[in-house]
Amino acid sequence: LMRQQFKRLHLTFATMPPADAFALDGVAELSRDGQNVVLEIRDNLNAVLATAVTYGITDMNMQPITLEEVFLAYYGS
């Protein structure tokens, strides 16, 4: 499970993207607050980054996902 390419991406934008900007297969928006969006990415990282660039990324941080989070994503809570 850990070899799956799950990623949690924190993005800060100059211009906040619309709510459906990251509605892509393999991408879930976890939260948005102010100019910040947190995404969980399983697939389509290139498309996410290409979309994000159009809104002016001012900061970006990738956080590792724990084994527990990967397990729960597959089997539910």
C-alpha positions as CSV (number, residue, x, y, z in Angstrom):
1,L,0.0,0.0,0.0
2,M,2.8,2.4,0.8
3,R,4.2,2.1,-2.7
4,Q,1.0,3.7,-4.0
5,Q,1.7,7.3,-5.0
6,F,-0.6,9.0,-2.4
7,K,0.4,12.6,-1.8
8,R,-1.0,15.4,0.3
9,L,-0.3,18.7,-1.3
10,H,-0.8,22.1,0.5
11,L,-1.0,25.0,-2.0
12,T,-1.2,28.7,-1.3
13,F,-2.5,30.9,-4.2
14,A,-2.3,34.5,-5.3
15,T,-5.8,34.0,-6.7
16,M,-8.1,31.4,-5.2
17,P,-9.2,28.8,-7.7
18,P,-12.9,28.0,-8.1
19,A,-14.2,25.0,-6.1
20,D,-14.2,22.7,-9.0
21,A,-10.7,23.5,-10.3
22,F,-9.2,20.3,-9.1
23,A,-12.2,18.0,-9.8
24,L,-10.0,15.4,-11.5
25,D,-9.8,11.6,-11.3
26,G,-7.6,10.6,-8.4
27,V,-7.7,14.0,-6.7
28,A,-9.7,14.9,-3.6
29,E,-9.9,18.4,-2.2
30,L,-9.6,18.0,1.6
31,S,-9.9,21.7,2.6
32,R,-9.7,25.3,1.6
33,D,-9.1,28.3,3.9
34,G,-8.3,31.8,2.8
35,Q,-5.8,31.4,0.0
36,N,-4.9,27.8,0.9
37,V,-6.1,24.5,-0.6
38,V,-5.2,21.0,0.6
39,L,-5.4,18.2,-1.9
40,E,-5.0,14.4,-1.6
41,I,-3.6,13.1,-4.9
42,R,-3.6,9.6,-6.1
43,D,-3.3,10.3,-9.8
44,N,-3.0,13.2,-12.2
45,L,-0.3,15.2,-10.4
46,N,0.8,16.8,-13.6
47,A,-2.8,18.0,-14.3
48,V,-3.1,19.4,-10.7
49,L,0.2,21.3,-11.0
50,A,-0.7,22.6,-14.5
51,T,-4.1,23.9,-13.2
52,A,-2.5,25.3,-10.0
53,V,0.0,27.4,-11.9
54,T,-2.7,29.3,-13.7
55,Y,-3.9,30.7,-10.3
56,G,-0.4,31.8,-9.2
57,I,1.2,29.5,-6.6
58,T,2.8,31.5,-3.8
59,D,3.7,28.5,-1.6
60,M,3.6,24.7,-1.9
61,N,4.3,21.9,0.5
62,M,4.0,18.1,0.0
63,Q,3.3,16.1,3.1
64,P,3.8,12.3,3.4
65,I,0.8,10.2,4.0
66,T,0.9,7.7,6.9
67,L,0.3,4.0,6.5
68,E,-2.9,4.3,8.5
69,E,-4.2,7.0,6.1
70,V,-3.4,4.8,3.1
71,F,-5.1,1.8,4.8
72,L,-8.2,3.9,5.6
73,A,-8.4,5.2,2.1
74,Y,-8.6,1.7,0.7
75,Y,-10.8,0.1,3.3
76,G,-12.8,3.0,4.8
77,S,-12.9,4.2,8.4
